[in-house]
Every structure is written in C-alpha cells, then in structure tokens.
C-alpha cells in the first residue's frame, strides 16, 4: 500500500499567483526526485485560480515524513509557499488499495 496525501490550499492574494505557481513547480521537481515519492502533482482549479490541490503519493508513511523533513520542503513550502496561502491548509490522508 502507498501512503497518499491530498492537500487543498487557497492563495491569499492574486498578485502573488505567479510566485506561488513557480514555487509549486520547483517544489514538485525536487520532490519527484525523492526515493520514496511515487507521485507529486500540484493542480489549480480552472474555475477558481486561487484554489490549489496537491496529490502526493509515497511508498509509505516514512517516505512522507522524510519529505516533510527535506531541505527543499522546508525552504520552498514552509519558507515560501505557506506564507502565500490562507491558513490552515486542508490535509487528508489515504492509503491505496
């Protein structure tokens, strides 16, 4: 079974959308290189450009925890992206069947 996380976030200010999207892409590129990452897909709602959803899939919970502790997550997500988003972000956890 894989460990899955679905995250929903909403942009605070439309003027920072380009910065947020660039940061998401950089974070996705770095995360996809992690040995325990199976999928990491940031998406945007086409009807609400301030609304974002991340689909993340890891080989197990330990790989997810390693992702959260990684330097790129700390720098890009914690250090940049979360400050551009409304709080709190919605997180839901799943396991594949």
Residue pairs with C-beta under 8 A, 6 or more apart in sequence:
1 60
1 95
1 96
1 97
2 38
2 57
2 58
2 59
2 60
2 95
2 96
3 57
3 58
3 59
3 60
3 61
3 63
3 64
3 93
3 94
3 95
4 55
4 56
4 57
4 58
4 93
4 94
4 95
4 96
5 54
5 56
5 57
5 58
5 64
5 91
5 92
5 93
5 94
6 53
6 54
6 55
6 56
6 91
6 92
6 94
7 53
7 54
7 56
7 89
7 90
7 91
7 92
8 51
8 52
8 53
8 89
8 90
9 51
9 52
9 53
9 54
9 81
9 85
9 86
9 89
9 90
10 50
10 51
10 52
10 85
10 86
11 17
11 20
11 49
11 50
11 51
11 52
11 84
11 85
11 86
12 84
12 85
12 86
13 84
14 49
14 50
16 84
17 49
17 50
19 80
19 84
20 52
20 81
20 84
20 85
21 44
23 76
23 80
23 81
23 84
24 42
24 52
24 54
24 81
25 42
26 72
26 76
27 42
27 72
27 73
27 76
27 77
27 81
28 40
28 41
28 42
30 70
30 72
30 76
31 37
31 40
31 56
31 67
31 70
31 72
31 73
32 40
34 63
34 66
34 67
34 70
35 63
36 58
36 59
36 60
36 62
36 63
36 64
36 66
36 67
37 56
37 57
37 58
37 63
37 67
38 57
38 58
38 59
39 55
39 56
39 57
40 54
40 55
40 56
40 57
41 54
41 55
41 56
42 52
42 53
42 54
43 52
43 53
43 54
43 55
44 51
44 52
44 53
45 51
45 52
45 53
52 85
56 64
56 67
57 96
58 64
58 67
67 73
82 89
